[in-house]
Amino acid sequence: MTTPDLHQFWQQTLSDWQASGLSGAAYCKQESLVYHRFVYWRQKLTGSEEPSKPVQARSGFARVAPIPDAGAGLTVSLPGGVSITGLHAGNIDLLGAVLRQL
């Protein structure tokens, strides 16, 4: 395809997408289009992106509360119900490695 043909193809594709009411990803899947090409041409021809979901800001702090009779070691409870238990001086480096991955 020549460059003018590509422009025309993607102009029509973007018009069809907007009329569909689908998200960009859903439209590309339905039409067997490569999503990153769709995004490239949408930005190139319209100068805009599909609205993204708002990102929830993190404070960087975690709530720490003592647990009565924590004889088995430290327990760290993270948002979403994840708990890391049995931490002690011998494996505290493991906690740091896990938290860096989050």
C-alpha positions as CSV (number, residue, x, y, z in Angstrom):
1,M,0.0,0.0,0.0
2,T,1.2,3.5,-0.7
3,T,1.3,6.2,2.0
4,P,-1.9,7.9,0.7
5,D,-3.6,4.5,0.6
6,L,-2.6,3.8,4.2
7,H,-3.9,7.2,5.3
8,Q,-7.2,6.5,3.6
9,F,-7.5,3.0,5.0
10,W,-6.8,4.2,8.6
11,Q,-9.0,7.2,8.3
12,Q,-11.9,4.9,7.3
13,T,-10.9,2.4,10.0
14,L,-10.9,5.1,12.7
15,S,-14.3,6.4,11.5
16,D,-15.7,2.9,11.6
17,W,-14.2,2.3,15.1
18,Q,-15.7,5.5,16.5
19,A,-19.1,4.6,15.1
20,S,-18.8,1.1,16.6
21,G,-18.8,2.3,20.2
22,L,-16.2,-0.4,21.0
23,S,-12.9,0.1,22.8
24,G,-9.9,0.3,20.5
25,A,-8.7,-3.1,21.7
26,A,-12.1,-4.8,21.2
27,Y,-12.5,-3.2,17.7
28,C,-9.1,-4.5,16.7
29,K,-9.8,-7.9,17.9
30,Q,-13.2,-8.0,16.1
31,E,-11.6,-6.7,12.8
32,S,-8.4,-8.7,13.1
33,L,-6.2,-5.6,13.3
34,V,-2.9,-5.3,15.1
35,Y,-3.6,-3.1,18.1
36,H,-0.3,-1.2,18.2
37,R,-0.7,-0.2,14.5
38,F,-4.2,1.0,15.3
39,V,-2.8,3.1,18.2
40,Y,0.0,4.5,16.0
41,W,-2.4,5.6,13.2
42,R,-5.0,6.9,15.7
43,Q,-2.3,9.2,17.2
44,K,-0.9,10.1,13.8
45,L,-4.2,11.0,12.2
46,T,-6.1,12.4,15.2
47,G,-3.4,13.4,17.6
48,S,-5.3,11.8,20.5
49,E,-5.3,8.6,22.5
50,E,-8.1,6.5,23.8
51,P,-8.9,7.7,27.4
52,S,-7.0,5.6,29.9
53,K,-8.2,4.4,33.3
54,P,-7.3,6.7,36.2
55,V,-4.3,5.5,38.1
56,Q,-4.7,5.4,41.9
57,A,-1.9,7.2,43.6
58,R,0.2,5.2,46.1
59,S,1.6,6.9,49.2
60,G,4.5,4.5,49.4
61,F,3.6,3.6,53.0
62,A,2.0,0.5,54.4
63,R,0.0,0.2,57.6
64,V,1.9,-1.7,60.3
65,A,0.1,-3.0,63.4
66,P,1.4,-5.3,66.1
67,I,-0.2,-8.7,66.4
68,P,-0.5,-10.0,70.0
69,D,1.6,-13.1,70.7
70,A,3.5,-13.0,67.4
71,G,5.8,-15.8,68.5
72,A,5.9,-17.4,65.1
73,G,7.5,-14.3,63.6
74,L,6.4,-11.2,61.9
75,T,3.3,-11.1,59.6
76,V,3.0,-8.5,56.9
77,S,-0.6,-8.0,55.5
78,L,-0.8,-6.3,52.2
79,P,-3.8,-4.7,50.4
80,G,-5.8,-7.3,48.5
81,G,-5.6,-9.9,51.3
82,V,-2.0,-11.0,50.7
83,S,-0.2,-11.9,53.9
84,I,3.5,-12.8,54.4
85,T,4.0,-14.7,57.6
86,G,6.8,-16.3,59.5
87,L,9.3,-13.5,59.0
88,H,12.3,-13.3,61.4
89,A,15.8,-11.9,61.4
90,G,17.1,-14.9,59.4
91,N,14.8,-14.3,56.4
92,I,14.1,-10.5,56.5
93,D,16.1,-10.0,53.3
94,L,13.5,-12.1,51.6
95,L,10.8,-9.6,52.6
96,G,12.8,-6.8,51.0
97,A,13.1,-8.8,47.8
98,V,9.4,-9.5,47.7
99,L,8.4,-5.9,48.4
100,R,10.7,-4.6,45.7
101,Q,8.8,-6.8,43.2
102,L,5.4,-5.2,44.1
